[in-house]
């Protein structure tokens, strides 16, 4: 199974359709679980169901299908189990080698599927690892067993390790990670979120719709939620807290790091559809005497989002928002045209006026479009820099709430209304 995940899926003439993300199985009262189909990621990062009847061969590092697939987004049905997401990592018991002996505990680390004489694809063998002995650095005994040699716990019994599933998510971009989490059954998603680092959970939350964010937070302990909010962009954290009941939001703010909570509290003072409500309070701020080399070093940092790295902002002290008087901005491309020792004061752009903290989202979007900008400085009534609105902040506000789930069907694929295609 580990070798199948990520493998290419092709049509009969060799055109690539997508790649395997998981295998869908159903348990039976007797005999090995039956494979009902593959979950395949097609262009557009959409995951669809390919019935096993449409698979003509599995081997040589690739999967060959008949070429006709239903591009409706995959939705898991009751009674179905995903091998990678739900079976791998599950605790089981092995059938004792001799009658009366205790049943050894083990954990599934991989599984194999084979085609039976009747043409069905079945889970035939399982790679398991037994608990590690007391000896240090030992990983425990591992073995390959036939399916009849294991006993599955009843639903809800036994812990299910999320470590192996997380390994398949390590390199996912935030939007893809969010989608992968939301596709998991509720309890499994919570197990994975519990094992993910705070910054990865924060990345995923920022890409979810508000209802999905709130549903996930409702299942997380307050301390963990506060840790995740600390890792989110302040404007995203403020949007999320503003959607919570007031008492819950205050509880989380009290649990957050004081510095992070202060940024979020400032943002919560502004209406959501104003520049103040949309902005990030953490732009790159430097003094007029700073050099081009210093400016380029600041925007080169990996944690700076691309839109925020398009410019540095020059003010009088202090250099934390709300800053001293705003002087202007130094564009990234303009800095590249000057020697490293040049002072920023000699190349700042003073012609583009910042927007007021109370400006509407529509006004901010017009200004960004008029000046072909990806970020716009925001000042208060004392002309102090208080933040920066980026084009992605505006798009998130202007696009419909369900834009992340819009399904534009890829051309050239067969469509349908359900899974009936070859199932």
N, C-alpha and C positions, 0 to 999 in steps of 0.2 A: 504494500500500500504506500509506503514511504517513497518508493521509486515511481509510483503512478502520479502522485500529486505534482502538479505543475507541468505534466507532459502535454505535448501538443495534441490537438484533436483535428483530424483532417477529413475532407470528403474523398470520394473514390478517385478523383483525378489529382489529388495531392494538394488542393487548396486548403490553407489553414483556416479552421473555423474558430478555434479558441484554445483554451488550456483547461485541464482537469483541476478542479478545486476540491472536490470531495466525491465520495461514493455513497449512494443512498441505498440502505438495506431495510428489510423488514424481518423481525424475529418470527419464528414459527414454533408451535407447541412441540414439535418433534423435528429433529434434523437441524442442519446448519442454516444460518440466516441466508435469505435469498436477496441477491442484488436486483434492485428494480431500475436503477439508472445512475447516470453520472450528473454531477453538478458542474457545469462548464461555464467558464468566464469567456464571454465573447467581446468583440470590440465595443468600446463604450463602457467598459468595466461592469457590464451587466452579467448577472449569473442566471443561467437558464437550466432547465431540466432536459436531459437527453435520455429517453427511455433506453434500457439495455437492449431492447429489440432493434434499435437503430444502430447498434454497435456491431460491426462485422468482424473486427479483430482487435485484440489488445496485446501488444508485444513490441519488441525492438524499440522501446522508448517512445512509442506513439500509439494513438488510438485512431482507428479508421471507422468512420460511420457511413451511413447511406447518403449523407449530405443534406437531408431534410430535417430541419429542427424547428421547434416552436420557440419563438423569441420572447414569449411572455416571461416576465421576471419570475424566478423560482420562488415558490412558497411551499414550505414543508407541511405535510399533512400529518394528522394523528396516526400513530403506529409506525411512522417512518423514523429511521435513525441514521444520522450521518457518521460515517466511520471515523473520519479525522476529528470532527468536532465533538463527537459524543462517545464513540467506542474506544478510540485510542486514549489511554490514560486511565481507563476504568479498572477498579479493583475487582478481582475475581478470586475464586477458589479452584484449586486443581483437584481432580479426582484422586484419592489416595492410591498409592501403588499397591497397597495390600489392604484387605478388608479390616476394618476396625482402627486403622491408623488415622491420625488427625489429618484433615484436609489442609494442605499448604495454601497460604495466601500468596497472591501474585498480582502483578499489574500488567495490563496489556500495553505493549510498546509498539507493536505493528501487527498487521494481519495480511493474509494472502487470499486472493479470490481466484477461483478456477472454474472452468466450464465443465459441467457434468455431462454424462452420456446422453441425458435428455435435452441438452442444450441450455439448461439453466446455469447462470453464474451464481456461485455460492461462496460464502466465507468458509474456507476449508482448514486453514492453519493459522495459528496465532503465535506470535513471538511474545513471550512473557518474561518478566524479571521478578525473581523472588526477593523478599526483604533482605537487605544487606546484613551480614553477620556483625558481631561486635567488633571484629578486627578493623582497625582504622584503614581508611582509604579504599575499602572494599565496596564494590557496587552491588554485590549480591549475585547469586547464580541466575543465569538466563537460559532459556530453552525454547524450542519450537514444539508446540503441542497441537494435536488435532482438535477440532472444535468439540467433539464429544467428551474430551478430557477436561473441559472447564465447566464450572457452574457459575452462571451469572447471578448476582444478587438481585433481589426484587427491586422494583422501582423505588428510588429514594434511599436505598441502603448503600453504605460504603462510600468512601470519598472518591472523587474523580480528579485525578491530577490534571491541571491545566497547562503544565509545563510544555508538553509536546505540541499542543495546539498553538501555544504562544510562539513557538519556534517558527511556525508557518506565517506568523504575523509580523515578525521582526522588521522586515524591510518594506512593509506596506506604507504607502503615503497616508496622511491623516484621513482623507476622505474615504479611502479604501478600507482603512482600519475601522472607521465608524460603521461602514456598511457591513463589514464582516462580523462585527460585534452584534449588530442589530439582527443579523440573520440567525444567530444562535438561539436555542431555546433559553427561556428566562433564567433558569437556575445555572445553566452552563455559562451564560454570559456573565453572571455575577462571579462565578469561579474564575473566569479568565480575567475580568476586571480586577479581582482581588490579587492576582499574580502580576499584573502589568505595573510598570513603573508609573509614578504619578504624572510625569510629563507626557507619557504616551496616552494615558486616560484623558488628560487635558486636551491633547491634540484631537482625539476622537470626539470629545464632547463639543468642541468648537465647530465640528463639521456636522453635528446632528441638528435636527429640527427641535424647536422648543419642547413639544410634547415628549419626544424621545429623551431629551435631556432631563426633564422633570421626572419621567418614569424611572430613569436610571438612578438619579440622585435620591429618590424616595427609598431605594433599596440599599443605599450605602450609609455606613455609620457617619455621624457628623464630623468626627475627627478626620476621617479619610476624605470626606467631601471638602473640608477646609484645605487640606493638603493639596488636593487637585486644583481647587480654585486659585491657590497661590501660584500654580504653574501656568494658569491660563492668562491670555492677554487681558489686561484690566478691563477693556471695553466689553469683551466677551463675558468676563466674570460679572460685570455690572449688569449686563442684559439678563444673565441667568438669575442673579439674586433678585432683580426687580420683578421677576416672574413668580417668585416664591412669596408665601405669606410673610407679612412684615416681621413677625416674631421669629420665624425660621431664618429669614435673611439676616437679622441682627445676631442671632446665635452663631451663624457661620462667620459673619464678619468678626465677631469677638474671638473666634477660634483661629482665624487667619493670622499670618505674620503681620505685625503692626504696619510695616511699610507698605505691604501689598494692600492691606485693608484700607489704608488712607487713600491710595489711588482710586480704589473702587468707590469709596464713600464720596469722593469729589465728583466722580462721574454720575453718581446717583442723584446729584443735585440738579442735573439738567434733564430737560424733556428728551425722550428717546429720539424724536425726529428733528433734533437740532444738531448743530456742529458739536456742541458740548457733549451731547449724548452719544454721538457717533465716534468721537475722536479717541485716539490712544494718548494717554498722558505721559508717554515715555519716548519722546523723540530724541534724536542725537543732538545735544546742545553743546556748543563750544564758544569760547571767547573770541573776540575780534582779532586777538593777537595769536591765536592758534595757527599752526602751519597747515599747508595742504597735506603734508605727510601725516599729521595727526588726524585730519579729517578722513583721509582714505583708510587709515588704520581702524578708525571707529566703524566705518560702514563695512569693513571687511569681516567683522565678527560673524560667526556662523549663526548665532541666535537672532540676528537682525533680519526681519522679513524683507523681501526684495523691494516692496513699495516703500517701506520706511528707510531703506538704504539708498533711495534715489537722491537724497540731499541731507546736508547737515544744516542746523539752524543756529544763527549767531545772535547772541543777546548780551546785555550787561549782566553782571552777577546779581543774584545767584544763578547757577546753571542747572538747577532742578526746577521742574514745573511746580507752581507758577514761578517763572524766571523773573529776571530784571527786564528792562525795556527791550522789546524785540527790535532787532536791527535789520535782519534780512536772512536770506537762505543762500547756501552755496551748493549748486547742483553737482552731482557726481561727475557728469561728463565735462563740465567746466573745470573741475579740479584736475582732471586728467590732462588738461592743456597747459597747466602751469607747473613750474618747477616745485619740487617737494618743500623747499624752504619758504615759498611765498606765503605771506600772511593772508588769512581768509578775508580780512577787511577789504583787501584790494580786489576781490572777485565776487563779493556777495551780490545777489540780485535784489535790488530795492524797489524794482518797478512792479513786481507782483505783490499786491497788497494782501495781507492775511484776511481771513474771514472772522467775523465776530462770533463769539461763543454761542450767541443766541440765533445765528443764521439758520434758516431752514435747510433741511436735507436737499430740497429742490435747488436752493440757491448754491449750496456747496457743489452739487453735481454740475450745475451750469458753469461755475467757475473752473472746475476741473476740466470740463470739456473745452471751454473757451481758450484756456492756456495750454492745452495738451499736457496736463500735469497728472501724475499718479499720486501725489500727496499735496495737501494744502495746510499751511500753518493756521492755527486757531489762537486768537488773542482775546483777553478780557477787556473791560472798559478802561483799564489802566495801561493798555498796550503791552501787557505781559504775555509771553508765550505760555499757553496752558496745555497745548497738545497739538496733534496733527491728525487730520482726517485723510485716510487713504482711499483709493478708488475701490478697493475690495470692501471697505466699511460701507461705502455708499451703495454698492451693488447688493450686498447682503440686506440692506434696508429696503431697497426699491424692488427687488425681485419678489415674486409671490412666495408665501411661506413654504410651499411644497416643491420649490424649484429643484431641490436635491434629489427628488424622487421622480422627476419628469422622465418619461420613457420615450425617447426618439428611436423608433425601430430601425436597425441597420438595414440598408438596402440589400437585396439579393438573398434574404433569408425567408423561409416559409413561415407565415404567421398562422395563428389559430386562437381558439378561445379556451383551451385547457390543455390537459396532458394526453389527450386521446390519441395523439399522433404516434402510432406504433406501440403504445403501451399495452 
